[in-house]
Every structure is written in C-alpha cells, then in structure tokens.
Amino acid sequence: MENVKVFSIIIALFSVLSVESVGLKDLKTCNFGAVYNFGDSNSDTGGGTAAFWPAGKPCGETFFGRPVGRGCDGRLIIDFIAEHLGLPHLSPYLDSIGTSFRYGANFAIGGSTIRPQNESMSLNGVSPFSLDIQIVQFDQFKDRSGYFYNRSYPRDRHNLPRPEDFSKALYIFDIGQNDIAAGLRKKNDSAFHASVPDIVDQLAKAVQNLYEHGARTFWVHNTGPIGCLPVSLHYHDIKPEELDEQGCLKAQNAYSMEFNRQLKARVIKLREKLPHAALTYVDIYAAKYELIGNAKKQGFVEAANICCGFHEDEIQVYCGHKQNINGTEIYAGSCENPSDFISWDGVHYTEAANRWVAHRITNGSFSDPSLPIKHACHKP
C-alpha cells in the first residue's frame, strides 16, 4: 500500500514538473475554431429567454445597452472566454433570430440541472433542459448542420459550423449549481450526499458522449460557493455560528465542496478512460471565494450587497420586477454603479465580477492541469 501511495505521488509530481519543464513558450497555442457550452444561467447567453420569456430591463445595461438574455448587467464568464480566444460571443442554440453558429453554439439554459429534476420552471425555476437534453440537442445540431453545410453553396455557409471544427473545438461545462440548490430545497443532507455520485456520473456520461462523437478538449467548471450568494444570506434567519470567516453559510458551501470533490475525482478518472482527450478541471469555487474574501481590496463593495433588486425591511423584490407595497409601487431597479458590486441580483454576478473571475481562470491559475485556456488542448 505504501508503495502505491509513493508511486501515485511521483506520478502527480511528474505531471506538474512535465508541464513546467516543457514551458508555455514551447507549447503551441490551440486553434479552437469553435466553442460549445453546456450549462445553466451562469453561462446562458439567451437560450432561456428564447425558450420561455423575453429578457427585461435592466439586465444588459452595462455592455449591451439592452436586455440580451443574460442574467447580468453585461457579459458573463463565457463571453469573456470567447473574447479571450478571439471568437465572437456564442449564439444560443434555441435563438432563431440573428444567430450565427460558425464559431460554436451555446446550449446553456437558465435553471438547468445535470440530473433531471421532478420539478418545473413555473414551480421553482427548474428548466426542462437538463444536461442530457442539451447533449441530445448538440448531437442533432452537429448532424443537421453537417447535412446543410455539405449541401449548400459556399456563400450560404457563413452561419454554419465547419464540420472539421467539431474535433478542434473547446467543449465547456458550467453546470451543477441548480442540482445543489435542489438538494438544499429538500433539506435532506443524507439524500443529497447519496445523489452526488449519480449527478457526477451523468456529467461524465455527457463528456464521454461528446468524446465518442469526436470532441477532444474539455474545460470543466466546478460549482461556486452557493452559501456565499446574497440570496441565501438575505432570505434566512441566520445565526453567527452558521457563517464562515467570509460571512458565507457553511452548511450550504459544504454541499458545493462535496460535489466539487467528487467531480474532480471523476475528471481524473476520465483522463484514464479517454486517452485522446485533454480534460481541464477549473476551480470556479476557489476563484469566486477568493474574490468574495477580498472584495474591498479588489475595488468592490461588501460581497453580500446586491446591485439590482429591492431588499429592505424584509421586503424582497427581485431585479427588474415591480411590487405594490402598502399602496406604493416599488420598482426593483439597478444600482448606480454595477461595476462596484460583485452580485448583480443576489444569484448572478455582475459583469465586473465575471471579468475578474474570467481573467484568473483563463490564465490557468485555478486549473488542473495549470495551463492557460489557450493551451488547454495539450495533455501534460
């Protein structure tokens, strides 16, 4: 047993040293011709509004100047990733107006989960577009786009993905937070912990499905500290002992950490099972937690403050909504300077916070292996 442990440590050290000894200057930049994203509202660029209801103000005000289907005042992490790779923002797969899929597509839908839930969008905001459905949509997208590409004149192909780009694309997973939220709603710790292996297994199956269809480079985000979301902190009667040193709910973050622990272990196993794949595990939790813990040092107000919404005297009106309180109509608009805030609406991050996180994950600071995203196609 001791020999096995020593051997494992040597292999781990060799992996790190092999990356460092090669050096980034010796690695060619990956030629990602496209990006395909699977996720929830943290990376939904308009799929949810195309499927359910139109986006409303004040979302989108900072960068786009209008609502564009993002739960944010501006750009999301996925937008900054696309820009970093020199690609346009991803068009939602479900959006039929003004879309181009030449450089990829976004299958993320707000409210989506990895594992299908016996819940609904009208009941508690859970999307029917769980990860398995998003993968089915991708399979159809790939088959149908290839069919029309091969039967079109060159001048009519400009909005279609090139068939050869699918194998060279970057496949991103940014999903899992709603599975944890579903577990928290049920208030059954043992049931949630018993469900995590299956949740992680279903994400692994999605990766394997894409791999079997030619995908080779995967960028897998873990889930952020759900116990730090202001929505959790504003709507609960909290005792001091329930909070950690950053003012986050310890019990809720424990759910996120358990999911992340098992997800990382599964990614490591997938590297063995899928020999031609380059899989990067991205510690979104650590990046966001670092931002929350250093909010003022990074130029933000207190992390628990919410930019968009009305949250005073136990009155809670969500971002962009109106409510009549004692004969007075209250409109839950945005703050004067969204860039000063980490939280946009209590659940989602502002563009400024998304930019901060995106910068740190794309340079490899929170990745395993610790390679920048532009080198993610290389295996250490």
Solvent accessible surface area in square Angstrom, and as a share of the most:
residue,aa,sasa,rsa
1,M,169,0.75
2,E,118,0.53
3,N,126,0.65
4,V,92,0.53
5,K,108,0.46
6,V,79,0.45
7,F,127,0.53
8,S,61,0.39
9,I,103,0.52
10,I,97,0.49
11,I,84,0.43
12,A,57,0.45
13,L,101,0.50
14,F,133,0.55
15,S,44,0.28
16,V,83,0.48
17,L,105,0.52
18,S,22,0.14
19,V,20,0.12
20,E,118,0.53
21,S,91,0.59
22,V,64,0.37
23,G,18,0.17
24,L,82,0.41
25,K,183,0.77
26,D,88,0.46
27,L,36,0.18
28,K,166,0.70
29,T,86,0.50
30,C,14,0.08
31,N,113,0.58
32,F,15,0.06
33,G,11,0.10
34,A,0,0.00
35,V,1,0.00
36,Y,0,0.00
37,N,0,0.00
38,F,0,0.00
39,G,0,0.00
40,D,2,0.01
41,S,25,0.16
42,N,29,0.15
43,S,1,0.01
44,D,8,0.04
45,T,5,0.03
46,G,4,0.04
47,G,1,0.01
48,G,11,0.11
49,T,39,0.23
50,A,48,0.37
51,A,41,0.31
52,F,67,0.28
53,W,145,0.51
54,P,117,0.73
55,A,34,0.26
56,G,44,0.42
57,K,150,0.64
58,P,13,0.08
59,C,25,0.15
60,G,0,0.00
61,E,67,0.30
62,T,67,0.39
63,F,91,0.38
64,F,54,0.22
65,G,61,0.59
66,R,154,0.56
67,P,30,0.19
68,V,29,0.16
69,G,9,0.09
70,R,16,0.06
71,G,21,0.20
72,C,0,0.00
73,D,1,0.01
74,G,0,0.00
75,R,29,0.11
76,L,5,0.03
77,I,10,0.05
78,I,5,0.03
79,D,1,0.01
80,F,21,0.09
81,I,1,0.00
82,A,1,0.00
83,E,67,0.30
84,H,75,0.33
85,L,29,0.14
86,G,67,0.64
87,L,20,0.10
88,P,71,0.45
89,H,53,0.24
90,L,10,0.05
91,S,17,0.11
92,P,11,0.07
93,Y,52,0.20
94,L,58,0.29
95,D,44,0.23
96,S,98,0.63
97,I,143,0.73
98,G,83,0.80
99,T,28,0.16
100,S,48,0.31
101,F,33,0.14
102,R,44,0.16
103,Y,85,0.32
104,G,1,0.01
105,A,0,0.00
106,N,2,0.01
107,F,2,0.01
108,A,1,0.00
109,I,3,0.02
110,G,17,0.16
111,G,12,0.11
112,S,0,0.00
113,T,0,0.00
114,I,1,0.00
115,R,70,0.26
116,P,72,0.45
117,Q,35,0.16
118,N,160,0.82
119,E,46,0.20
120,S,43,0.28
121,M,37,0.17
122,S,113,0.73
123,L,131,0.65
124,N,52,0.27
125,G,32,0.31
126,V,8,0.05
127,S,5,0.03
128,P,83,0.52
129,F,39,0.16
130,S,5,0.03
131,L,2,0.01
132,D,63,0.33
133,I,68,0.35
134,Q,0,0.00
135,I,9,0.05
136,V,74,0.42
137,Q,20,0.09
138,F,3,0.01
139,D,31,0.16
140,Q,96,0.42
141,F,15,0.06
142,K,49,0.21
143,D,101,0.52
144,R,152,0.55
145,S,7,0.04
146,G,15,0.14
147,Y,111,0.42
148,F,98,0.41
149,Y,30,0.11
150,N,99,0.51
151,R,158,0.58
152,S,30,0.19
153,Y,142,0.54
154,P,104,0.65
155,R,178,0.65
156,D,75,0.39
157,R,61,0.22
158,H,113,0.51
159,N,60,0.31
160,L,38,0.19
161,P,1,0.01
162,R,64,0.23
163,P,51,0.32
164,E,95,0.43
165,D,5,0.03
166,F,8,0.03
167,S,59,0.38
168,K,90,0.38
169,A,0,0.00
170,L,0,0.00
171,Y,2,0.01
172,I,1,0.00
173,F,0,0.00
174,D,16,0.08
175,I,6,0.03
176,G,0,0.00
177,Q,21,0.09
178,N,31,0.16
179,D,4,0.02
180,I,1,0.00
181,A,25,0.19
182,A,2,0.01
183,G,8,0.08
184,L,40,0.20
185,R,97,0.35
186,K,121,0.51
187,K,177,0.75
188,N,69,0.35
189,D,85,0.44
190,S,85,0.55
191,A,51,0.40
192,F,8,0.03
193,H,75,0.34
194,A,79,0.61
195,S,16,0.10
196,V,0,0.00
197,P,64,0.40
198,D,56,0.29
199,I,4,0.02
200,V,3,0.02
201,D,42,0.22
202,Q,47,0.21
203,L,2,0.01
204,A,6,0.05
205,K,126,0.53
206,A,7,0.06
207,V,0,0.00
208,Q,47,0.21
209,N,44,0.23
210,L,1,0.00
211,Y,25,0.09
212,E,118,0.53
213,H,83,0.37
214,G,25,0.24
215,A,2,0.02
216,R,78,0.28
217,T,8,0.05
218,F,0,0.00
219,W,0,0.00
220,V,0,0.00
221,H,3,0.01
222,N,4,0.02
223,T,8,0.05
224,G,8,0.07
225,P,3,0.02
226,I,10,0.05
227,G,0,0.00
228,C,6,0.04
229,L,13,0.06
230,P,6,0.04
231,V,28,0.16
232,S,9,0.06
233,L,35,0.18
234,H,71,0.31
235,Y,65,0.25
236,H,98,0.44
237,D,147,0.76
238,I,44,0.22
239,K,125,0.53
240,P,111,0.70
241,E,116,0.52
242,E,70,0.31
243,L,57,0.28
244,D,31,0.16
245,E,144,0.65
246,Q,67,0.30
247,G,27,0.26
248,C,2,0.01
249,L,13,0.07
250,K,98,0.42
251,A,75,0.58
252,Q,25,0.11
253,N,3,0.02
254,A,43,0.34
255,Y,10,0.04
256,S,0,0.00
257,M,100,0.45
258,E,37,0.17
259,F,1,0.00
260,N,10,0.05
261,R,147,0.54
262,Q,33,0.15
263,L,1,0.01
264,K,78,0.33
265,A,47,0.36
266,R,61,0.22
267,V,1,0.01
268,I,77,0.39
269,K,125,0.53
270,L,7,0.03
271,R,64,0.23
272,E,137,0.61
273,K,123,0.52
274,L,5,0.02
275,P,77,0.48
276,H,127,0.57
277,A,0,0.00
278,A,7,0.05
279,L,6,0.03
280,T,4,0.02
281,Y,12,0.05
282,V,0,0.00
283,D,42,0.22
284,I,6,0.03
285,Y,27,0.10
286,A,34,0.27
287,A,0,0.00
288,K,12,0.05
289,Y,46,0.17
290,E,75,0.34
291,L,0,0.00
292,I,17,0.09
293,G,29,0.27
294,N,47,0.24
295,A,7,0.05
296,K,137,0.58
297,K,175,0.74
298,Q,76,0.34
299,G,55,0.53
300,F,18,0.08
301,V,48,0.28
302,E,93,0.42
303,A,16,0.12
304,A,39,0.30
305,N,64,0.33
306,I,25,0.13
307,C,6,0.04
308,C,0,0.00
309,G,19,0.18
310,F,52,0.22
311,H,34,0.15
312,E,99,0.44
313,D,131,0.68
314,E,166,0.74
315,I,43,0.22
316,Q,56,0.25
317,V,3,0.02
318,Y,109,0.42
319,C,20,0.12
320,G,27,0.26
321,H,113,0.50
322,K,128,0.54
323,Q,77,0.34
324,N,101,0.52
325,I,29,0.15
326,N,151,0.77
327,G,67,0.64
328,T,84,0.49
329,E,112,0.50
330,I,28,0.14
331,Y,107,0.41
332,A,1,0.01
333,G,21,0.20
334,S,40,0.26
335,C,29,0.17
336,E,161,0.72
337,N,75,0.38
338,P,17,0.11
339,S,68,0.44
340,D,53,0.28
341,F,33,0.14
342,I,5,0.03
343,S,4,0.03
344,W,0,0.00
345,D,22,0.11
346,G,1,0.01
347,V,42,0.24
348,H,32,0.14
349,Y,17,0.06
350,T,0,0.00
351,E,9,0.04
352,A,14,0.11
353,A,0,0.00
354,N,9,0.04
355,R,108,0.39
356,W,23,0.08
357,V,0,0.00
358,A,3,0.02
359,H,114,0.51
360,R,59,0.21
361,I,0,0.00
362,T,5,0.03
363,N,69,0.35
364,G,3,0.03
365,S,74,0.48
366,F,36,0.15
367,S,14,0.09
368,D,43,0.23
369,P,16,0.10
370,S,74,0.48
371,L,4,0.02
372,P,20,0.13
373,I,0,0.00
374,K,71,0.30
375,H,24,0.11
376,A,2,0.01
377,C,48,0.29
378,H,49,0.22
379,K,104,0.44
380,P,83,0.52
